[in-house]
Amino acid sequence: MIEFFLRRAGLRGTHLHLMSAGSVGLCIGLWIRAKTVDQTERGNAERRALFVGLWAPTLWLIGDSLRDEE
């Protein structure tokens, strides 16, 4: 069902794989930035980086399911 709507929106498996790689890069960037903020804000910055890092496997698996239907 989700694959149908994503295909209809014009997304392909490659698009989601690229978004997955982008979320890994964004996570690394946010993690590095978290090291530059002061101690009171560091916890939130690190949690934000981890949250974004959790997107990667989800996007990758959805991309795999879209690629399998091609």
N, CA and C atoms as a LAMMPS dump frame, in Angstrom:
ITEM: TIMESTEP
0
ITEM: NUMBER OF ATOMS
210
ITEM: BOX BOUNDS ff ff ff
-5.0000000000000000e+02 5.0000000000000000e+02
-5.0000000000000000e+02 5.0000000000000000e+02
-5.0000000000000000e+02 5.0000000000000000e+02
ITEM: ATOMS id mol type element x y z
1 1 1 N 0.821 -1.187 0
2 1 2 C 0 0 0
3 1 3 C 0.868 1.257 0
4 2 1 N 1.847 1.324 0.901
5 2 2 C 2.724 2.496 0.946
6 2 3 C 3.544 2.58 -0.332
7 3 1 N 4.004 1.431 -0.825
8 3 2 C 4.793 1.432 -2.051
9 3 3 C 3.987 1.994 -3.212
10 4 1 N 2.714 1.67 -3.26
11 4 2 C 1.858 2.169 -4.331
12 4 3 C 1.799 3.69 -4.316
13 5 1 N 1.594 4.269 -3.143
14 5 2 C 1.499 5.719 -3.046
15 5 3 C 2.844 6.401 -3.314
16 6 1 N 3.929 5.778 -2.891
17 6 2 C 5.248 6.356 -3.162
18 6 3 C 5.575 6.309 -4.644
19 7 1 N 5.234 5.209 -5.297
20 7 2 C 5.448 5.114 -6.745
21 7 3 C 4.596 6.131 -7.481
22 8 1 N 3.386 6.287 -7.022
23 8 2 C 2.471 7.245 -7.653
24 8 3 C 2.979 8.675 -7.491
25 9 1 N 3.679 8.932 -6.386
26 9 2 C 4.257 10.255 -6.153
27 9 3 C 5.532 10.456 -6.967
28 10 1 N 6.031 9.406 -7.617
29 10 2 C 7.202 9.513 -8.467
30 10 3 C 8.498 9.103 -7.8
31 11 1 N 8.434 8.548 -6.611
32 11 2 C 9.651 8.114 -5.923
33 11 3 C 10.042 6.714 -6.375
34 12 1 N 11.322 6.49 -6.485
35 12 2 C 11.865 5.179 -6.837
36 12 3 C 12.807 4.732 -5.733
37 13 1 N 13.238 3.489 -5.802
38 13 2 C 14.124 2.941 -4.789
39 13 3 C 15.432 3.709 -4.67
40 14 1 N 15.952 4.163 -5.795
41 14 2 C 17.2 4.924 -5.786
42 14 3 C 17.046 6.227 -5.017
43 15 1 N 15.907 6.869 -5.158
44 15 2 C 15.664 8.122 -4.437
45 15 3 C 15.722 7.895 -2.926
46 16 1 N 15.1 6.836 -2.469
47 16 2 C 15.101 6.573 -1.035
48 16 3 C 16.464 6.122 -0.544
49 17 1 N 17.223 5.426 -1.368
50 17 2 C 18.584 5.053 -0.974
51 17 3 C 19.454 6.301 -0.849
52 18 1 N 19.274 7.254 -1.747
53 18 2 C 20.026 8.508 -1.644
54 18 3 C 19.618 9.299 -0.403
55 19 1 N 18.33 9.303 -0.091
56 19 2 C 17.883 9.988 1.128
57 19 3 C 18.446 9.304 2.369
58 20 1 N 18.568 7.985 2.331
59 20 2 C 19.146 7.255 3.443
60 20 3 C 20.608 7.648 3.647
61 21 1 N 21.367 7.713 2.554
62 21 2 C 22.767 8.137 2.652
63 21 3 C 22.858 9.584 3.13
64 22 1 N 21.933 10.416 2.681
65 22 2 C 21.902 11.801 3.136
66 22 3 C 21.623 11.924 4.617
67 23 1 N 20.763 11.054 5.138
68 23 2 C 20.474 11.122 6.571
69 23 3 C 21.681 10.687 7.403
70 24 1 N 22.488 9.764 6.873
71 24 2 C 23.717 9.39 7.571
72 24 3 C 24.673 10.579 7.595
73 25 1 N 24.809 11.252 6.447
74 25 2 C 25.669 12.431 6.391
75 25 3 C 25.182 13.541 7.301
76 26 1 N 23.874 13.761 7.321
77 26 2 C 23.304 14.784 8.201
78 26 3 C 23.521 14.429 9.66
79 27 1 N 23.38 13.158 9.992
80 27 2 C 23.617 12.7 11.36
81 27 3 C 25.053 12.981 11.786
82 28 1 N 25.994 12.673 10.914
83 28 2 C 27.401 12.924 11.24
84 28 3 C 27.643 14.418 11.406
85 29 1 N 27.055 15.216 10.518
86 29 2 C 27.209 16.657 10.631
87 29 3 C 26.627 17.209 11.918
88 30 1 N 25.447 16.726 12.29
89 30 2 C 24.83 17.18 13.535
90 30 3 C 25.627 16.715 14.749
91 31 1 N 26.19 15.534 14.672
92 31 2 C 26.984 15.012 15.792
93 31 3 C 28.248 15.854 15.983
94 32 1 N 28.896 16.201 14.878
95 32 2 C 30.086 17.052 14.969
96 32 3 C 29.707 18.422 15.517
97 33 1 N 28.591 18.951 15.048
98 33 2 C 28.14 20.258 15.542
99 33 3 C 27.796 20.192 17.026
100 34 1 N 27.295 19.067 17.491
101 34 2 C 26.943 18.926 18.904
102 34 3 C 28.169 19.064 19.795
103 35 1 N 29.32 18.736 19.263
104 35 2 C 30.547 18.858 20.057
105 35 3 C 30.991 20.311 20.205
106 36 1 N 30.415 21.222 19.399
107 36 2 C 30.831 22.622 19.453
108 36 3 C 29.925 23.482 20.331
109 37 1 N 28.781 22.964 20.749
110 37 2 C 27.876 23.768 21.581
111 37 3 C 28.241 23.58 23.052
112 38 1 N 27.715 24.461 23.888
113 38 2 C 28.055 24.372 25.312
114 38 3 C 27.364 23.175 25.968
115 39 1 N 27.763 22.879 27.148
116 39 2 C 27.352 21.651 27.844
117 39 3 C 25.846 21.597 28.075
118 40 1 N 25.192 22.741 28.288
119 40 2 C 23.754 22.726 28.583
120 40 3 C 22.927 22.331 27.371
121 41 1 N 23.418 22.605 26.169
122 41 2 C 22.672 22.277 24.946
123 41 3 C 23.166 21.005 24.27
124 42 1 N 24.248 20.444 24.761
125 42 2 C 24.86 19.297 24.082
126 42 3 C 23.958 18.069 24.063
127 43 1 N 23.234 17.819 25.142
128 43 2 C 22.355 16.642 25.192
129 43 3 C 21.288 16.68 24.12
130 44 1 N 20.65 17.836 23.949
131 44 2 C 19.624 17.957 22.913
132 44 3 C 20.222 17.821 21.519
133 45 1 N 21.394 18.398 21.317
134 45 2 C 22.037 18.313 20.009
135 45 3 C 22.413 16.87 19.675
136 46 1 N 22.912 16.123 20.647
137 46 2 C 23.252 14.727 20.396
138 46 3 C 22.013 13.886 20.145
139 47 1 N 20.935 14.148 20.882
140 47 2 C 19.688 13.406 20.639
141 47 3 C 19.134 13.7 19.246
142 48 1 N 19.257 14.943 18.807
143 48 2 C 18.811 15.306 17.46
144 48 3 C 19.611 14.527 16.416
145 49 1 N 20.912 14.422 16.614
146 49 2 C 21.755 13.679 15.673
147 49 3 C 21.371 12.202 15.646
148 50 1 N 21.141 11.621 16.804
149 50 2 C 20.743 10.212 16.846
150 50 3 C 19.378 9.993 16.214
151 51 1 N 18.46 10.921 16.417
152 51 2 C 17.13 10.814 15.817
153 51 3 C 17.231 10.788 14.301
154 52 1 N 18.013 11.694 13.738
155 52 2 C 18.186 11.726 12.287
156 52 3 C 18.892 10.457 11.812
157 53 1 N 19.83 9.944 12.589
158 53 2 C 20.53 8.724 12.215
159 53 3 C 19.622 7.507 12.156
160 54 1 N 18.529 7.543 12.884
161 54 2 C 17.593 6.416 12.855
162 54 3 C 16.741 6.388 11.594
163 55 1 N 16.744 7.461 10.823
164 55 2 C 15.982 7.469 9.577
165 55 3 C 16.6 6.568 8.526
166 56 1 N 17.916 6.423 8.552
167 56 2 C 18.631 5.729 7.471
168 56 3 C 18.134 4.3 7.223
169 57 1 N 18.044 3.445 8.244
170 57 2 C 17.604 2.074 7.938
171 57 3 C 16.163 2.005 7.443
172 58 1 N 15.322 2.874 7.944
173 58 2 C 13.926 2.876 7.498
174 58 3 C 13.829 3.269 6.037
175 59 1 N 14.508 4.347 5.671
176 59 2 C 14.479 4.791 4.279
177 59 3 C 15.109 3.754 3.355
178 60 1 N 16.179 3.109 3.82
179 60 2 C 16.843 2.096 2.991
180 60 3 C 15.911 0.915 2.726
181 61 1 N 15.216 0.453 3.755
182 61 2 C 14.321 -0.697 3.573
183 61 3 C 13.127 -0.35 2.692
184 62 1 N 12.596 0.85 2.834
185 62 2 C 11.507 1.253 1.933
186 62 3 C 12.025 1.33 0.502
187 63 1 N 13.246 1.833 0.321
188 63 2 C 13.842 1.866 -1.011
189 63 3 C 14.031 0.478 -1.583
190 64 1 N 14.428 -0.478 -0.749
191 64 2 C 14.558 -1.859 -1.21
192 64 3 C 13.217 -2.428 -1.659
193 65 1 N 12.169 -2.129 -0.914
194 65 2 C 10.855 -2.659 -1.29
195 65 3 C 10.366 -2.02 -2.595
196 66 1 N 10.711 -0.758 -2.831
197 66 2 C 10.332 -0.137 -4.097
198 66 3 C 11.153 -0.701 -5.246
199 67 1 N 12.41 -0.995 -5.003
200 67 2 C 13.272 -1.518 -6.062
201 67 3 C 12.861 -2.929 -6.435
202 68 1 N 12.377 -3.715 -5.485
203 68 2 C 11.984 -5.091 -5.765
204 68 3 C 10.791 -5.159 -6.705
205 69 1 N 9.974 -4.119 -6.708
206 69 2 C 8.79 -4.137 -7.567
207 69 3 C 9.081 -3.681 -8.997
208 70 1 N 10.282 -3.153 -9.253
209 70 2 C 10.593 -2.648 -10.597
210 70 3 C 10.696 -3.749 -11.6
